[in-house]
Amino acid sequence: MNVRSLGLQTHLMFARFDGQIIERPDCIVVRTPGNPTFYWGNFLLFPQAPKGFDDIKWIARFHEEIGAHQPESQHIALAVDGPSPGRIPQAFKDLGFEYFENATLVLDALPPAPALASSDVQIRPIDYATELEAVIALELSDGADGYEPVGYEIFRRKQHARYAAMAHAGMGRWFGAWLGDQLVAGCGLFHESRLGRFQYVMTHEQFRGRGICTRLIHEAARTAMEQWHCERLVIEAEPEAAGHRVYRRVGFRLKESNWGMQLRSPADRKPQALP
């Protein structure tokens, strides 16, 4: 099964490193046994949007391919390699699924550096041996997006164990922006076959709007293109995310979108609003 979306192609890079990608006649199965509660490391990818009673079929397929092999995977995550409908299909909405859409932005050539943050900001790769706790603290400062906080921290630590292993294998780095001793922004950038993928770009809320993230992305991209010889870099973000203006400032352009649905595990489900 060929994957149309460049965003999904680069997303699968991480499963190819330490997970499982299994092609079935109806879908692609992605498992990450080392991090079974990672929703988008344990999901099914379908080539087209659901029809008719596919909600029943797709949920059953998830339990067959993921849940039966990994009891810890209490969520359901379903991605679609096709144009977004702009809203969740009603059958899935009625079951409590959340809809998401990702905009895929690409950079094929690095333009001159835009106006950047103060020279007091230092951009450099993270030393996982001594700076992991600073990275985790930064990411937890942004909240857990409705997920159970203890489990969310465990998830982020497992993610960084993966990223550290990929860095050790020469597949990329995690970059940080420092003001003195404080880590104020960070992102990952990993590559495969001259194609690079940014991961989890974020700036601490108290330091946003200063050009720090612009400088972080530009310098990480320069490293990827000049040292790793990447020919195209990819960022995925929600279509209306504030970060788009930062990405465009660095030279990224909108390429496409992909979409999917998730049903949170019981521990992660958001309270229902009262009627």
For each residue, the residues with C-beta under 8 A, 3 or more apart:
1: 23 27 28 47
2:
3: 8 9 12 28 45 81
4: 8 81 82
5: 8 9 81 104 256 258
6: 9 10 104 106 234 255 256
7: 10 11 102 104 234 236 255 256 257 258
8: 3 4 5 11 12 45 79 81 258
9: 3 5 6 12 13 195
10: 6 7 13 192 195 196 197 234 236
11: 7 8 14 15 40 197 236
12: 3 8 9 15 16 21 30
13: 9 10 16 17 190 192 195 197
14: 11 17 18 19 41 162 166 190
15: 11 12 18 19 20 21 30 31 32 41
16: 12 13 19 21 192
17: 13 14 162 165 166 169 171
18: 14 15 32 34 162 165
19: 14 15 16 30 31 32 33 34 41
20: 15 29 30 31 32 33
21: 12 15 16 28 29 30
22: 28 29 30 31 65
23: 1 28 29
24: 27 28 29 65
25:
26: 46 61
27: 1 24 44 45 46 47 61 65
28: 1 3 21 22 23 24 44 45
29: 20 21 22 23 24 44 65 66
30: 12 15 19 20 21 22 41 42 43 44 45
31: 15 19 20 22 36 41 42 65 66 69 70
32: 15 18 19 20 35 36 38 41 42
33: 19 20 36 70
34: 18 19 158 161 162
35: 32 38 41 42 155 158 159 162
36: 31 32 33 42 70 72 73
37: 42 72 73 74 75 151 154 155 265
38: 32 35 41 42 155 158 159
39: 42 43 75 77 262 264
40: 11 43 77 79
41: 14 15 19 30 31 32 35 38
42: 30 31 32 35 36 37 38 39 66 70 73 75 77
43: 30 39 40 62 66 77 78 79 260
44: 27 28 29 30 58 61 62 65 66 77 78 79
45: 3 8 27 28 30 79 80 81
46: 26 27 49 50 58 78 79 80 81
47: 1 27 80 81 82
48: 80 81 82
49: 46 80 82 85 89
50: 46 54 55 58 80 89 91 92
51: 54
52:
53: 56 57 91
54: 50 51 57 58
55: 50 58 59 89 91 92 95
56: 53 59 60
57: 53 54 60 61
58: 44 46 50 54 55 61 62 78
59: 55 56 62 63 76 95
60: 56 57 63 64
61: 26 27 44 57 58 64 65
62: 43 44 58 59 65 66 67 76 77 78
63: 59 60 66 67 68
64: 60 61 67 68
65: 22 24 27 29 31 44 61 62 68 69
66: 29 31 42 43 44 62 63 69 70 73
67: 62 63 64 70 71 73 74
68: 63 64 65
69: 31 65 66
70: 31 33 36 42 66 67 73
71: 67
72: 36 37
73: 36 37 42 66 67 70
74: 37 67 265 266 267
75: 37 39 42 262 263 264 265 268
76: 59 62 97 262 263
77: 39 40 42 43 44 62 260 261 262 263
78: 43 44 46 58 62 97 260 261 262
79: 8 40 43 44 45 46 258 259 260
80: 45 46 47 48 49 50 258 259 260
81: 3 4 5 8 45 46 47 48 258
82: 4 47 48 49 258 259
83: 257
84: 101 257 258 259
85: 49 88 89 259
86: 101
87: 99
88: 85 92 93 97 98 99 261
89: 49 50 55 85 92 93 261
90: 93 94
91: 50 53 55 94 95
92: 50 55 88 89 95 97 99 261
93: 88 89 90 96 97 99
94: 90 91
95: 55 59 91 92 263
96: 93 263 269
97: 76 78 88 92 93 261 262 263
98: 88 261 262 263 264
99: 87 88 92 93 259 260 261
100: 238 259 260 261 262
101: 84 86 238 239 257 258 259
102: 7 236 237 238 239 257 258 259
103: 236 237 238 239 241 244 254 256 257
104: 5 6 7 234 235 236 254 255 256 257 258
105: 234 235 236 237 244 247 248 252 253 254 255
106: 6 232 233 234 235 252 253 255
107: 110 221 232 233 234 235 250 251 252 253
108: 231 232
109: 251
110: 107 218 221 222 225 250 251
111: 114 250 251
112:
113: 116 215 218
114: 111 211 214 218 249 250
115: 211 214
116: 113 211 214 215 218
117: 121 177 210 211 212 214 215
118: 121 210
119:
120: 179 180
121: 117 118 177 178 179 184 212 215
122: 177 178 179
123: 175 176 177 178 215 216 219 220
124: 175 176 178
125: 167 173 174 175 176
126: 131 132 134 135 173 174 175 176 186
127: 130 131
128: 131 132 160 164 167 174
129: 132
130: 127
131: 126 127 128 134 135 176 183
132: 126 128 129 135 136 157 160 164
133: 136 137
134: 126 131 137 138 176 182 183
135: 126 131 132 138 139 160 174 176 183 186
136: 132 133 139 140 153 156 157 160
137: 133 134 140 141 183
138: 134 135 141 142 183 184 185 186 202 204
139: 135 136 142 156 186 200 202
140: 136 137 143 144 149 152 153 156
141: 137 138 204 205
142: 138 139 202 204 205
143: 140
144: 140 147 148 149 152 153
145: 152
146: 264 268 270
147: 144 151 152 155 264 268
148: 144 151 152 267 268
149: 140 144 152 153
150: 153 154
151: 37 147 148 154 155 267 268
152: 140 144 145 147 148 149 155 156
153: 136 140 144 149 150 156 157
154: 37 150 151 157 158
155: 35 37 38 147 151 152 158 159
156: 136 139 140 152 153 159 160
157: 132 136 153 154 160 161
158: 34 35 38 154 155 161 162
159: 35 38 155 156 162 163 200
160: 128 132 135 136 156 157 163 164 174
161: 34 157 158 164 165
162: 14 17 18 34 35 158 159 165 166
163: 159 160 166 167 172 174 188 190 199
164: 128 132 160 161 167 168 174
165: 17 18 161 162 168 169
166: 14 17 162 163 169 171 172 190
167: 125 128 163 164 170 171 172 173 174
168: 164 165
169: 17 165 166
170: 167
171: 17 166 167 190 191 192
172: 163 166 167 188 189 190 191 196 224 228
173: 125 126 167 188 189 220 223
174: 125 126 128 135 160 163 164 167 186 187 188
175: 123 124 125 126 186 187 188 189 216 219 220 223
176: 123 124 125 126 131 134 135 183 185 186 216
177: 117 121 122 123 183 184 185 186 203 212 213 215 216
178: 121 122 123 124 181 182 183 184
179: 120 121 122 182 184 207
180: 120
181: 178
182: 134 178 179
183: 131 134 135 137 138 176 177 178 186 204
184: 121 138 177 178 179 203 204 206 207 212
185: 138 176 177 202 203 204 207 212 213 216
186: 126 135 138 139 174 175 176 177 183 200 201 202 216
187: 174 175 198 199 200 201 202 216 217 220
188: 163 172 173 174 175 198 199 200
189: 172 173 175 196 197 198 199 220 221 223 224 233
190: 13 14 163 166 171 172 196 197 199
191: 171 172 194 195 196 197 224 228 230
192: 10 13 16 171 195
193:
194: 191 229 230 231 232
195: 9 10 13 191 192 230 231 232 233 234
196: 10 172 189 190 191 221 224 228 230 232 233 234
197: 10 11 13 189 190 191 233 234 235
198: 187 188 189 201 217 220 233 234 235 236
199: 163 187 188 189 190
200: 139 159 186 187 188
201: 186 187 198 213 216 217 235 237 243
202: 138 139 142 185 186 187
203: 177 184 185 207 208 212 213 216
204: 138 141 142 183 184 185 207 208
205: 141 142 208
206: 184
207: 179 184 185 203 204 210 212
208: 203 204 205 212 213
209:
210: 117 118 207
211: 114 115 116 117 214 215
212: 117 121 177 184 185 203 207 208 215 216
213: 177 185 201 203 208 216 217 243 246
214: 114 115 116 117 211 217 218 246 249 250
215: 113 116 117 121 123 177 211 212 218 219
216: 123 175 176 177 185 186 187 201 203 212 213 219 220
217: 187 198 201 213 214 220 221 235 246 247 250
218: 110 113 114 116 214 215 221 222 250
219: 123 175 215 216 222 223
220: 123 173 175 187 189 198 216 217 223 224
221: 107 110 189 196 217 218 224 225 233 250
222: 110 218 219 225 226
223: 173 175 189 219 220 226 227 228
224: 172 189 191 196 220 221 227 228 230 233
225: 110 221 222 228 229 230 231 233
226: 222 223 229
227: 223 224
228: 172 191 196 223 224 225
229: 194 225 226
230: 191 194 195 196 224 225 233
231: 108 194 195 225
232: 106 107 108 194 195 196
233: 106 107 189 195 196 197 198 221 224 225 230 252
234: 6 7 10 104 105 106 107 195 196 197 198 255
235: 104 105 106 107 197 198 201 217 247 252
236: 7 10 11 102 103 104 105 198
237: 102 103 105 201 241 243 244 247
238: 100 101 102 103 241
239: 101 102 103 257
240: 244
241: 103 237 238 244
242: 245 246
243: 201 213 237 246 247
244: 103 105 237 240 241 247 248
245: 242 248 249
246: 213 214 217 242 243 249 250
247: 105 217 235 237 243 244 250 252
248: 105 244 245 251 252 253
249: 114 214 245 246
250: 107 110 111 114 214 217 218 221 246 247
251: 107 109 110 111 248
252: 105 106 107 233 235 247 248
253: 105 106 107 248
254: 103 104 105
255: 6 7 104 105 106 234
256: 5 6 7 103 104
257: 7 83 84 101 102 103 104 239
258: 5 7 8 79 80 81 82 84 101 102 104
259: 79 80 82 84 85 99 100 101 102
260: 43 77 78 79 80 99 100
261: 77 78 88 89 92 97 98 99 100
262: 39 75 76 77 78 97 98 100
263: 75 76 77 95 96 97 98
264: 39 75 98 146 147 268 269 270
265: 37 74 75 268 269
266: 74 269
267: 74 148 151
268: 75 146 147 148 151 264 265
269: 96 264 265 266
270: 146 264
271:
272:
273:
274:
275:
